[in-house]
C-alpha cells in the first residue's frame, strides 16, 4: 500500500465509501472494506470521520452536493421555469442510468435506516425537501396554479419513475414520467 498524504485520506475514503455504499448497500459494507478500497488504514478512516455512521452521513451529503451540481448544470440551459421542471426528469434519468439503475441512493439509505430520528434520515429529508423546493420555486415562477399541490404530484411522479427504472433496468419510465409532468404543468386549454 502506498503512503497516503494526510489531506488525501478523507477524500479517498469518501470516494471509496460512495462507490461501495451505493453499489453494495450501506450495512453490507464494513469499514475494513472501505479502508482497503481507499488504500488507507482504518485509523485514517476513523481519524477523518470518527465512525461509520458519520461516514454514511458524509457520503449522503456529498451525493446531495453532486446532485445539486447536476441539477444546476442541466437546468441552466433552460430559461423557462416550466422547462427547468421538465429538465429535472432528464437529470434523474442521466443520474440513475449512469449509476447502473441501483435506484435513488437516498431512498436506498432510508430503507436501511428505518429510525426517522437517525441522522441519515435527516440528510435524506433535506435532499428531498430541497428538490421539492426547487420544483415549487420553478412552478411559482411559471405561474402555475396550485403550485404546492403540483410540486407534490411531480415528486411522486419522479420517485415512481426512479423506482420503476430500477425494476425495469431501463430509462423509459423517465420518458413516460416527463410526458406526464408536461401534461400536469401545461395550462388548461381555453
C-alpha positions as CSV (number, residue, x, y, z in Angstrom):
1,X,0.0,0.0,0.0
2,X,1.4,3.4,-0.9
3,X,1.6,6.0,1.7
4,X,-1.3,8.5,1.7
5,X,-0.7,12.1,2.4
6,X,-2.7,13.3,5.4
7,X,-5.2,15.5,3.5
8,X,-5.9,12.8,0.9
9,X,-7.2,10.1,3.2
10,X,-10.6,11.7,3.8
11,X,-11.2,12.2,0.1
12,X,-10.1,8.6,-0.7
13,X,-12.3,7.2,2.0
14,X,-15.3,9.2,0.9
15,X,-14.8,8.2,-2.8
16,X,-14.5,4.5,-1.9
17,X,-17.4,4.6,0.5
18,X,-19.6,6.3,-2.1
19,X,-18.9,3.6,-4.6
20,X,-19.3,0.7,-2.2
21,X,-22.3,2.0,-0.2
22,X,-24.3,2.7,-3.4
23,X,-23.3,-0.5,-5.2
24,X,-23.5,-3.0,-2.3
25,X,-25.6,-1.3,0.4
26,X,-24.5,0.6,3.4
27,X,-25.0,-2.2,6.0
28,X,-23.3,-4.8,3.7
29,X,-20.1,-2.8,3.6
30,X,-17.8,-2.7,6.6
31,X,-15.2,-0.1,7.5
32,X,-12.4,-2.6,6.8
33,X,-13.7,-2.9,3.2
34,X,-13.9,0.9,2.8
35,X,-10.4,1.4,4.2
36,X,-9.0,-1.3,1.9
37,X,-10.7,0.0,-1.2
38,X,-9.5,3.5,-0.3
39,X,-5.9,2.3,0.3
40,X,-5.8,3.8,3.8
41,X,-5.7,2.4,7.3
42,X,-8.8,2.1,9.5
43,X,-7.2,4.6,11.8
44,X,-7.1,7.1,8.9
45,X,-10.8,6.4,8.2
46,X,-11.8,6.9,11.8
47,X,-9.4,9.9,12.1
48,X,-11.3,11.6,9.3
49,X,-14.9,10.5,10.0
50,X,-15.0,9.3,13.6
51,X,-17.5,6.5,12.9
52,X,-19.1,4.6,10.2
53,X,-22.4,6.5,10.9
54,X,-20.6,9.8,10.3
55,X,-19.1,8.4,7.1
56,X,-22.6,7.4,5.9
57,X,-23.8,11.0,6.6
58,X,-20.8,12.4,4.8
59,X,-21.4,10.1,1.8
60,X,-25.0,11.2,1.5
61,X,-24.1,14.9,1.9
62,X,-21.6,14.6,-0.9
63,X,-24.1,12.8,-3.1
64,X,-26.5,15.6,-2.4
65,X,-23.9,18.2,-3.3
66,X,-23.1,16.3,-6.6
67,X,-26.9,16.1,-7.3
68,X,-27.4,19.8,-6.8
69,X,-24.5,20.5,-9.2
70,X,-26.1,18.2,-11.8
71,X,-29.5,19.9,-11.4
72,X,-27.8,23.3,-11.8
73,X,-25.8,22.2,-14.8
74,X,-28.7,20.6,-16.7
75,X,-31.4,23.1,-15.9
76,X,-29.2,26.1,-16.5
77,X,-29.6,25.5,-20.2
78,X,-33.3,26.5,-19.9
79,X,-34.7,29.9,-19.2
80,X,-38.3,28.9,-19.0
81,X,-39.2,27.7,-15.5
82,X,-41.6,25.0,-16.8
83,X,-38.7,23.7,-19.0
84,X,-36.5,23.6,-15.9
85,X,-39.0,21.5,-14.1
86,X,-39.1,19.0,-17.0
87,X,-35.3,19.1,-17.2
88,X,-35.2,17.6,-13.7
89,X,-36.6,14.4,-15.2
90,X,-33.6,14.4,-17.5
91,X,-31.3,14.8,-14.5
92,X,-32.9,11.8,-12.8
93,X,-32.6,9.7,-15.9
94,X,-29.0,10.6,-16.5
95,X,-28.1,10.1,-12.9
96,X,-29.7,6.7,-12.4
97,X,-28.7,5.3,-15.7
98,X,-25.1,6.3,-15.1
99,X,-25.2,4.7,-11.7
100,X,-26.4,1.4,-13.1
101,X,-30.0,1.6,-12.1
102,X,-29.4,0.8,-8.4
103,X,-32.1,3.4,-7.5
104,X,-32.0,6.6,-5.6
105,X,-29.1,6.4,-3.1
106,X,-31.2,8.5,-0.7
107,X,-34.2,6.1,-0.8
108,X,-31.9,3.2,-0.6
109,X,-30.3,4.6,2.6
110,X,-33.8,5.3,4.0
111,X,-34.7,1.6,3.6
112,X,-31.5,0.7,5.6
113,X,-32.1,3.2,8.4
114,X,-35.7,2.9,9.4
115,X,-35.5,5.2,12.5
116,X,-36.9,8.6,11.5
117,X,-34.6,10.3,14.1
118,X,-31.4,8.8,12.6
119,X,-29.0,11.4,11.1
120,X,-29.1,9.5,7.8
121,X,-32.8,10.1,7.6
122,X,-32.3,13.8,8.2
123,X,-29.9,14.1,5.2
124,X,-32.5,12.2,3.1
125,X,-35.2,14.6,4.2
126,X,-33.0,17.6,3.4
127,X,-32.3,16.2,-0.1
128,X,-35.9,15.5,-0.9
129,X,-37.2,18.8,0.6
130,X,-34.6,20.7,-1.4
131,X,-35.8,19.0,-4.6
132,X,-39.4,19.7,-3.8
133,X,-38.4,23.3,-3.0
134,X,-36.7,23.6,-6.4
135,X,-39.7,22.3,-8.2
136,X,-42.0,24.6,-6.2
137,X,-39.9,27.7,-7.0
138,X,-39.9,26.9,-10.7
139,X,-43.6,26.3,-10.7
140,X,-44.3,29.6,-8.9
141,X,-42.1,31.4,-11.5
142,X,-44.0,29.7,-14.3
143,X,-47.3,31.0,-12.8
144,X,-48.7,27.5,-12.3
145,X,-52.0,27.2,-10.4
146,X,-51.8,25.3,-7.1
147,X,-48.0,25.1,-7.3
148,X,-47.7,23.4,-3.9
149,X,-50.0,20.5,-4.9
150,X,-48.4,20.3,-8.3
151,X,-44.9,20.1,-6.7
152,X,-46.2,17.2,-4.5
153,X,-47.5,15.4,-7.5
154,X,-44.3,15.9,-9.5
155,X,-42.3,14.5,-6.6
156,X,-44.5,11.4,-6.7
157,X,-44.1,11.0,-10.4
158,X,-40.3,11.5,-10.2
159,X,-39.9,8.9,-7.4
160,X,-42.2,6.5,-9.1
161,X,-40.1,6.7,-12.3
162,X,-37.0,6.2,-10.3
163,X,-38.3,3.0,-8.7
164,X,-39.7,1.7,-11.9
165,X,-36.5,2.3,-13.8
166,X,-34.7,0.1,-11.2
167,X,-37.3,-2.7,-11.7
168,X,-37.1,-2.5,-15.5
169,X,-33.4,-1.5,-15.7
170,X,-34.4,1.0,-18.4
171,X,-34.8,4.7,-18.8
172,X,-38.3,4.5,-20.4
173,X,-40.1,5.3,-17.1
174,X,-38.5,8.7,-17.1
175,X,-39.7,9.4,-20.6
176,X,-43.2,8.5,-19.5
177,X,-42.9,10.5,-16.3
178,X,-41.7,13.5,-18.2
179,X,-44.7,13.4,-20.6
180,X,-47.0,13.1,-17.6
181,X,-45.3,16.0,-15.9
182,X,-45.6,18.1,-19.1
183,X,-49.3,17.4,-19.1
184,X,-49.6,18.3,-15.4
185,X,-47.8,21.7,-15.8
186,X,-49.4,22.7,-19.1
187,X,-52.0,25.4,-18.7
188,X,-55.5,24.0,-19.5
189,X,-56.9,24.8,-22.9
190,X,-59.4,27.6,-23.0
